[in-house]
Amino acid sequence: MRRVSEGMRLEKKIGSDVSIGIEYLYTGYDEAGTLIRVGHNTALSARPLVLAGGVDFSRANDDFNLQTVKAVIAYRY
């Protein structure tokens, strides 16, 4: 599996001990044919797919990307 991660963080000090900021993270996964196996000890045991012996899931799209933005408040003591 090939994974690419890039990100950045901007932070501004607003007091002697407090700062605010924003973070951005891009993560891209590129892999065809990856399966996720769900069986015993990987999910709640009362789920119908687990009771049937387990199941394999594959992604509908081989190009899976995540983009995350977070607001940050930091206190330094």
Buried (B, 14 or more C-beta within 10 A) or exposed (E): EEEEEEEEEEEEEEEEEEBBBEBEBEBBBEEEEEEEEEEEEEEEEEEEEBEEEEBEEEBEEEEBEEEEEEEEEEEEE
